[in-house]
Amino acid sequence: MGNTGLCVCKNGFGALPIQRISKEDAVRLLIRAYEGGVDYFDTARAYTDSEEKIGQALKIIPRERIVLATKTM
């Protein structure tokens, strides 16, 4: 990731679509993505409740093994 020294998989998870599914489904999807090799998750405050859903998944996904990016205006 640029000059940060962070290395992530080429496939990241953009969290915009999870705003349209239930919290339980989102958590299952996020865990499945992680188990499939995704280690970069991108969200934004504008994605309604996606940050909250990712937070729920991080109770299960080891935080030290992923890179989480978020943005705000």
C-alpha positions in Angstrom: 0.0 0.0 0.0 2.1 2.8 -1.3 4.9 3.8 1.1 3.1 2.6 4.2 5.0 -0.7 4.5 1.6 -2.5 4.7 1.1 -5.5 2.4 -2.4 -6.6 1.5 -4.0 -9.0 -0.9 -4.8 -7.6 -4.3 -8.5 -8.3 -3.6 -10.0 -5.9 -1.0 -13.6 -5.8 0.4 -15.4 -2.5 -0.4 -18.1 -2.3 2.3 -20.6 -0.1 0.4 -22.9 -3.0 -0.4 -23.2 -4.4 3.1 -25.4 -1.4 4.0 -28.2 -3.2 2.2 -28.1 -6.5 4.2 -28.8 -7.4 7.8 -26.1 -7.1 10.4 -26.0 -10.9 10.8 -25.6 -11.5 7.0 -23.0 -8.8 6.8 -20.9 -10.3 9.6 -21.2 -13.8 7.9 -20.1 -12.2 4.6 -17.2 -10.4 6.2 -15.9 -13.5 8.0 -16.3 -15.5 4.8 -14.3 -12.9 2.8 -11.6 -13.0 5.5 -11.5 -16.8 5.4 -11.2 -16.5 1.6 -8.0 -14.5 1.9 -9.3 -10.9 2.0 -7.2 -8.8 4.4 -8.1 -5.3 3.3 -11.5 -3.8 4.1 -12.6 -0.3 3.0 -15.6 1.5 4.4 -16.8 5.1 5.0 -19.1 6.9 7.3 -21.3 7.6 4.3 -21.9 3.9 3.9 -24.6 4.2 6.6 -24.1 1.3 9.1 -21.2 -0.5 7.3 -18.7 0.6 10.0 -20.9 -0.9 12.7 -21.2 -4.1 10.8 -17.5 -4.4 10.3 -17.0 -3.7 14.0 -19.2 -6.7 14.8 -17.2 -8.9 12.5 -14.0 -7.7 14.1 -15.1 -9.4 17.3 -14.4 -12.6 15.4 -11.8 -11.6 12.8 -8.3 -11.1 14.3 -7.8 -7.3 14.0 -4.0 -7.6 13.8 -4.3 -9.6 10.5 -6.3 -7.1 8.5 -6.0 -3.5 7.2 -9.1 -1.4 7.7 -9.6 1.9 5.9 -12.3 4.4 6.4 -13.0 7.8 5.2 -15.1 10.9 6.1 -15.9 14.2 4.5 
